[in-house]
Amino acid sequence: MQLDKENMKKIRWLIAFAILLYLGVQNLHIVISTVRVLLGFLFPFIIGFGIAFILNIPMKFIEHHLFGKVLKQEKKTAQKLARPVSLVLSICFVICIIVIVMLVVVPELGATFVNIAKKIEENIPVFQKWIDNVFGNNPEVVKWAQSLDIEPGKIIDSVLGVLKNGVNNIVSSTVSITMGLLTTAMNVSIGFVFACYVLLQKEKLLQQIKKAMYAMFPEKPVRYLAHVWNLANRIFSSFITGQCIEAVILGSMFFVSMTILHFPYAMLVGVLISFTALIPLFGGIIGCWVAFFLILMISPVKAVLFLGLFLILQQIEGNLIYPHVVGGSVGLPSIWVLVAVTLGGSLMGIAGMLIFIPTVSVIYTLFREWVYARLEKKQLVL
């Protein structure tokens, strides 16, 4: 290795990095506390980027299909109005979805819990009679069964009693809970306003960032970072869009089929399956067993039939709908999808499952590009 000017510069940067790494490891607690403070300051803007990314998907669709022809004509009035109108329509679309879900799910859930409580209360005597017939030779079991006294009114009274006894603790904790909610609401509000500014001027902001990056760093790494950004943006957008469309289709299939076959809770199960289907791999199974339990309270026979219906619709969804709707947008082999879901779920819960699949897909695609580039450089064909 020749100690020319370029190599000496690289050595100096390497030594500086090694010193900073050593100091960071030696003062890890200070580094962690500093990172937490910085994340606290940046948290509203992180939320804003998340909101902007989600709103950008319907906004691009509306802008392309509603104003595409007008924008090609390069009319100044249309160019000024296209972006704000598309953004407002996107926000209204998301709000409408949330309101519709709340109007459908909340009353249905309330009615479901009331019906379950009534069913449990009605079936207690039947259960006691069955225990008496089966375990007639065991007086202790019969005595325990006869002592069962489950009434929703008594349960509510006992819960109220516990709440009254712990009212002092509740009042003291309410202050901290309220402050947390206010802080969260403020962060979300700031993030939402920031997201609107980002979406209204996204091309200008990207151009400014691009100029700043080229001015501060060498051209080659900046081009590679731009390639990574474009790849991540494409994969994340395709994944979120595909998952949402696939979840809506699957939920609609359950609602229609359950309505035709006169299953109970058709609307509730359809919405529930739509939401749980957003969780990769395990979401449908979670929704299935929750729906199975709800239907079991009404009719055990229909609950068993529901499992058969679920298996049929899952086969249709897995073999026909998912490959065409989501398709190869993620481009990740099944084994790595399982790894991504497991890691994401253990680290960040449901949100981690949704984030880790496209993230691992980006890493997998970049690694594959690097491998092929190395093989091509070595002139190897495998």
SVG drawing of the C-alpha trace seen along z (x, -y; Angstrom):
<svg xmlns="http://www.w3.org/2000/svg" viewBox="-80 -29 84 72">
<polyline fill="none" stroke="black" stroke-width="0.4" points="0.0,0.0 1.5,-3.3 1.3,-6.2 0.1,-8.7 -2.2,-11.7 -5.4,-9.7 -4.4,-6.8 -3.2,-9.0 -6.6,-10.7 -8.3,-7.3 -6.0,-6.3 -6.8,-9.5 -10.5,-8.9 -10.0,-5.3 -8.1,-6.4 -10.7,-9.0 -13.5,-6.5 -11.6,-4.0 -11.0,-6.7 -14.7,-7.7 -15.8,-4.0 -13.5,-3.4 -14.8,-6.5 -18.4,-5.5 -17.9,-2.0 -16.2,-3.4 -19.0,-5.9 -21.9,-3.8 -24.4,-5.1 -23.7,-8.7 -24.2,-7.7 -27.5,-5.9 -28.9,-8.8 -27.8,-11.3 -29.5,-9.1 -32.7,-9.0 -32.7,-12.8 -32.2,-13.2 -35.0,-10.7 -37.3,-12.6 -36.6,-15.8 -36.9,-14.0 -39.9,-11.8 -42.6,-14.2 -40.7,-14.4 -40.3,-10.6 -44.1,-10.3 -44.5,-12.9 -42.4,-10.9 -44.4,-7.8 -47.7,-9.7 -46.3,-11.2 -45.2,-7.8 -48.7,-6.3 -50.6,-9.3 -48.3,-9.5 -49.6,-6.2 -53.3,-7.2 -52.2,-10.8 -50.0,-9.5 -52.9,-7.4 -55.4,-10.3 -53.0,-12.7 -52.2,-10.4 -55.7,-9.3 -57.6,-12.5 -55.1,-15.1 -52.8,-13.1 -54.2,-14.4 -54.4,-18.0 -50.8,-17.9 -49.6,-16.7 -51.1,-19.9 -48.8,-21.9 -51.6,-24.3 -50.3,-26.4 -53.7,-26.5 -54.0,-22.7 -50.4,-22.2 -51.0,-24.5 -54.3,-22.8 -53.5,-19.1 -51.2,-18.4 -53.3,-20.2 -56.6,-18.7 -55.0,-15.2 -53.6,-15.6 -57.0,-16.7 -58.8,-13.8 -56.2,-11.4 -56.7,-12.6 -60.5,-12.4 -60.2,-8.9 -58.1,-7.7 -60.4,-9.5 -63.5,-7.9 -61.9,-4.4 -61.2,-5.0 -64.7,-6.4 -66.5,-3.5 -64.4,-0.9 -65.2,-2.5 -68.9,-2.8 -69.0,0.9 -66.6,2.5 -67.3,0.8 -71.1,1.3 -70.7,4.8 -68.1,5.7 -70.4,4.2 -73.3,6.3 -71.1,9.4 -69.8,9.1 -73.3,8.7 -74.5,11.8 -71.5,13.8 -72.3,12.8 -75.9,13.9 -74.9,17.2 -72.6,18.0 -75.2,17.2 -77.8,19.3 -75.4,22.3 -74.3,22.4 -77.3,24.6 -76.8,26.9 -73.1,27.2 -74.0,28.0 -76.5,30.7 -73.9,32.3 -71.3,32.3 -73.9,33.9 -74.6,36.6 -71.0,37.4 -69.4,37.0 -72.3,38.2 -69.9,40.5 -67.6,37.6 -69.5,35.3 -66.7,32.8 -66.9,32.0 -70.7,31.8 -70.5,29.5 -68.1,27.2 -70.3,27.1 -73.4,26.3 -71.6,23.4 -71.0,21.7 -72.9,18.5 -71.9,16.3 -74.1,13.3 -73.0,10.3 -74.6,7.9 -72.6,9.3 -69.4,9.2 -70.0,5.6 -70.7,4.7 -67.5,6.4 -65.5,4.6 -67.0,1.3 -66.1,2.2 -62.5,2.7 -62.5,-0.6 -63.9,-2.4 -61.3,-0.9 -58.5,-1.9 -59.8,-5.3 -56.9,-7.1 -54.3,-5.2 -56.4,-5.8 -56.6,-9.6 -52.8,-9.8 -52.0,-7.8 -54.6,-9.8 -52.3,-12.8 -49.4,-11.0 -51.6,-9.2 -53.2,-12.5 -49.8,-14.1 -48.7,-11.2 -51.8,-11.4 -51.3,-15.2 -47.7,-14.7 -48.6,-12.0 -51.4,-14.1 -49.0,-17.0 -46.4,-14.9 -48.9,-13.4 -50.3,-16.9 -46.8,-18.3 -46.0,-15.2 -49.2,-15.6 -48.5,-19.2 -44.9,-18.3 -46.2,-15.4 -48.5,-17.9 -45.5,-20.2 -43.4,-17.3 -46.1,-16.0 -46.8,-19.4 -43.2,-20.0 -41.7,-16.5 -40.0,-17.0 -38.4,-20.3 -37.2,-18.7 -35.8,-15.7 -33.9,-18.0 -32.5,-20.0 -31.4,-16.9 -29.8,-15.5 -27.8,-18.8 -26.7,-18.8 -25.6,-15.2 -23.6,-15.7 -22.0,-18.8 -20.9,-17.1 -20.0,-13.5 -18.3,-11.8 -20.5,-11.1 -20.3,-7.3 -21.7,-6.7 -24.4,-9.4 -25.6,-7.5 -25.6,-4.3 -27.7,-5.9 -30.1,-7.2 -30.4,-3.7 -31.1,-2.3 -33.7,-5.0 -35.5,-4.3 -35.4,-0.6 -36.7,-0.9 -39.5,-3.4 -40.7,-1.0 -40.7,2.1 -42.3,0.5 -45.0,-1.2 -45.8,2.0 -45.9,4.0 -48.2,1.7 -50.5,1.2 -50.6,5.0 -51.2,6.0 -54.1,3.5 -55.8,4.5 -55.3,8.2 -56.8,7.7 -59.8,5.9 -60.5,8.6 -60.1,11.4 -62.4,9.6 -65.0,9.0 -64.9,12.7 -65.6,13.7 -68.4,11.2 -70.1,12.2 -69.7,16.0 -70.8,15.8 -73.8,13.7 -74.9,16.2 -74.4,19.2 -76.2,17.3 -73.3,17.4 -73.5,15.1 -71.2,12.0 -70.6,11.8 -69.8,8.1 -67.7,8.3 -65.7,11.3 -65.2,9.7 -63.7,6.5 -61.7,8.6 -60.2,10.8 -59.3,7.6 -57.4,6.2 -55.6,9.4 -54.8,10.2 -52.4,7.2 -50.2,9.3 -48.1,11.5 -48.3,15.3 -50.0,15.4 -52.7,12.8 -55.3,14.9 -54.9,17.7 -55.4,15.2 -58.5,13.8 -59.8,17.4 -59.6,18.5 -61.1,15.3 -64.0,15.6 -64.3,19.3 -64.7,18.5 -67.4,15.9 -69.4,18.2 -68.9,21.1 -70.9,19.0 -73.9,19.0 -73.6,22.4 -70.9,25.1 -71.9,26.7 -71.6,23.4 -68.2,22.8 -66.9,26.1 -68.3,25.3 -66.6,21.9 -63.2,23.6 -64.0,25.4 -65.0,22.2 -61.8,20.5 -59.6,23.3 -61.3,23.0 -61.0,19.2 -57.4,19.3 -56.5,21.6 -58.1,19.3 -56.4,16.3 -53.0,17.9 -52.9,19.5 -54.8,17.0 -55.2,13.6 -51.9,13.0 -49.6,13.9 -51.5,11.5 -52.2,8.7 -49.0,8.6 -47.0,10.6 -43.3,10.2 -43.4,6.7 -41.4,7.9 -39.2,10.4 -38.3,12.3 -38.1,16.1 -40.5,17.8 -37.8,18.8 -36.6,15.1 -40.2,13.9 -40.5,16.3 -37.3,15.0 -38.4,11.3 -41.7,11.9 -40.1,13.7 -37.5,11.0 -39.9,8.2 -42.5,9.7 -40.0,10.3 -38.5,6.8 -41.4,4.6 -44.6,6.7 -47.1,6.4 -45.6,3.2 -42.2,5.0 -43.7,7.8 -45.0,5.2 -41.8,3.2 -39.3,6.0 -40.5,7.8 -39.9,4.9 -36.7,4.0 -35.3,7.5 -36.4,7.5 -34.3,4.4 -31.3,5.9 -31.8,9.1 -32.0,7.3 -28.9,5.2 -26.9,8.2 -28.0,10.1 -26.9,7.2 -23.5,7.2 -23.1,10.9 -23.8,10.8 -21.5,7.8 -18.7,9.7 -19.3,12.8 -19.3,10.8 -16.1,9.1 -14.5,12.5 -16.0,13.7 -17.7,16.6 -21.0,18.2 -22.7,20.4"/>
</svg>
